[in-house]
Amino acid sequence: VLWLIPTIGTYRTFIVFAITLLLVSIIGLVATRPGAGGPARSRGRWGTSLLSILLLIPMGLAIIAPQGPIKPPSGTNGGGVLVTERESPYNYIQVVRVGDETQLVLNEGLGIHSIYNPNQIL
């Protein structure tokens, strides 16, 4: 985890762990065999295979679906328009436009790192 988050980001790290857990659970489902007997055994294997395929569908959709913002804008006065958001190895970064101001918000938005207002001299 300490290597994955800075390398591929938080969202993709969650996806990697989700896929790993899904594969382990599918292997466990396939390896588990319901009781002895011919026809019941084949029905159990068919059900397990179907369940495994059905588990892959939401995972695939989560990977290929367009991603929205990680969290809502955290500008002053509780909002603004989100211009962009990124992850650095150490911070969650948002650029938020509130009125004429453009604000750089780091992490949870408790403090605003920088404010740019073209109509005002600081």
Secondary structure as UniProt FT lines:
FT   TURN            2..3
FT   HELIX           4..8
FT   HELIX           10..31
FT   HELIX           38..64
FT   HELIX           76..78
FT   STRAND          81..87
FT   STRAND          92..98
FT   TURN            99..100
FT   STRAND          101..106
FT   TURN            107..108
FT   STRAND          112..116
FT   TURN            118..119
//
